[in-house]
């Protein structure tokens, strides 16, 4: 017996059901400030990295208090979020970065593809430290 196309499509898509983003509804319209920590042997002061996610899918990553990287973000399956910056990020030549982001209350952990971990705390606009 041969199955029709609609049945095959449903069969192939069934494993994807329920595989949505764990960050949906938790990351939109939020602002995150990095905690003081050591990352790859370097001191990262409180607020030296700030991530702002807006509901329209736009975002800004601000490094070292002044270097802003605007772009867009896309929620992927599970904990993954893809950043698409308008220009290469930092010392890399890449504009697209996929990060594993876990949000637990007012704490967020971001893990880069190379395993680098950065911890953040949810903030409000007035809470962002200045250089």
C-alpha positions as CSV (number, residue, x, y, z in Angstrom):
1,X,0.0,0.0,0.0
2,X,1.4,3.4,-0.9
3,X,0.9,6.4,1.4
4,X,-0.3,9.7,-0.1
5,X,1.8,12.8,0.1
6,X,-0.2,14.5,3.0
7,X,0.4,11.5,5.2
8,X,4.1,11.4,4.4
9,X,4.5,15.1,5.2
10,X,2.6,14.6,8.5
11,X,4.8,11.6,9.3
12,X,8.0,13.5,8.6
13,X,6.9,16.6,10.6
14,X,5.6,14.7,13.6
15,X,9.1,14.4,15.3
16,X,9.3,18.2,15.1
17,X,6.1,18.8,17.0
18,X,6.8,20.4,20.4
19,X,10.4,21.2,19.5
20,X,10.0,25.0,19.9
21,X,12.3,27.4,21.5
22,X,12.7,27.3,25.3
23,X,13.3,31.1,25.2
24,X,10.1,32.1,23.4
25,X,8.2,34.6,25.6
26,X,11.2,34.9,28.0
27,X,13.7,36.8,25.9
28,X,11.7,39.3,24.0
29,X,11.8,42.9,25.4
30,X,14.6,42.1,27.9
31,X,17.9,43.6,28.8
32,X,20.8,41.6,30.2
33,X,24.0,42.8,31.9
34,X,27.0,40.5,32.3
35,X,28.1,39.8,35.9
36,X,31.7,40.4,36.9
37,X,33.5,37.1,36.0
38,X,36.6,35.6,34.4
39,X,36.1,34.5,30.8
40,X,38.8,32.6,29.0
41,X,41.3,33.8,31.6
42,X,40.3,37.5,31.2
43,X,38.5,39.6,33.7
44,X,35.1,40.7,32.4
45,X,33.8,43.6,34.6
46,X,30.1,43.9,35.5
47,X,28.3,45.5,32.6
48,X,31.1,45.1,30.1
49,X,28.7,43.1,27.9
50,X,25.0,44.1,27.6
51,X,22.4,42.3,25.4
52,X,19.1,44.0,24.6
53,X,16.4,41.8,22.8
54,X,13.4,43.6,21.4
55,X,10.0,41.9,20.5
56,X,10.4,42.8,16.8
57,X,13.5,40.5,16.6
58,X,16.0,43.3,16.7
59,X,18.8,43.3,19.2
60,X,21.9,45.2,20.3
61,X,25.1,43.8,21.9
62,X,27.2,46.5,23.6
63,X,30.8,45.5,24.5
64,X,33.2,47.4,26.8
65,X,30.5,50.0,27.5
66,X,30.7,51.8,24.0
67,X,31.1,49.3,21.1
68,X,27.5,48.6,19.9
69,X,26.7,45.8,17.5
70,X,23.1,46.1,16.2
71,X,21.4,43.2,14.5
72,X,18.6,40.7,14.7
73,X,18.0,37.5,16.6
74,X,16.1,34.3,15.8
75,X,14.9,31.7,18.3
76,X,15.9,28.2,17.3
77,X,14.9,24.8,18.8
78,X,15.6,24.3,22.5
79,X,17.9,26.8,24.0
80,X,19.6,28.1,20.8
81,X,19.4,31.7,19.6
82,X,21.1,32.9,16.4
83,X,22.5,36.5,16.3
84,X,22.9,38.2,12.9
85,X,24.9,41.4,13.5
86,X,25.0,44.2,11.0
87,X,28.8,44.0,11.0
88,X,31.5,41.5,12.1
89,X,31.4,40.9,15.9
90,X,34.5,41.8,17.8
91,X,37.7,40.2,16.6
92,X,35.9,37.7,14.4
93,X,35.0,38.2,10.8
94,X,31.6,36.5,11.4
95,X,28.3,38.3,11.5
96,X,26.2,35.2,12.4
97,X,26.7,33.6,15.8
98,X,24.5,30.8,17.4
99,X,24.5,30.8,21.1
100,X,23.0,28.4,23.7
101,X,21.0,30.7,26.0
102,X,19.4,29.4,29.2
103,X,17.1,31.7,31.2
104,X,16.3,30.9,34.8
105,X,14.3,33.7,36.4
106,X,16.5,36.8,36.4
107,X,19.7,34.9,35.4
108,X,20.8,34.0,31.9
109,X,23.7,31.8,30.9
110,X,25.1,32.1,27.3
111,X,27.4,29.4,25.9
112,X,29.3,30.2,22.7
113,X,30.0,27.5,20.1
114,X,33.6,27.2,21.4
115,X,32.2,26.5,25.0
116,X,32.8,30.0,26.4
117,X,30.3,30.7,29.1
118,X,29.1,34.2,30.1
119,X,26.6,34.8,32.9
120,X,24.1,37.7,32.9
121,X,21.5,39.3,35.1
122,X,18.3,40.8,33.9
123,X,18.3,44.6,34.1
124,X,16.2,47.6,33.4
125,X,17.4,50.5,31.2
126,X,18.5,52.6,34.2
127,X,20.5,49.7,35.6
128,X,23.1,49.5,32.8
129,X,26.5,50.7,34.1
130,X,28.4,53.4,32.3
131,X,32.2,53.2,31.7
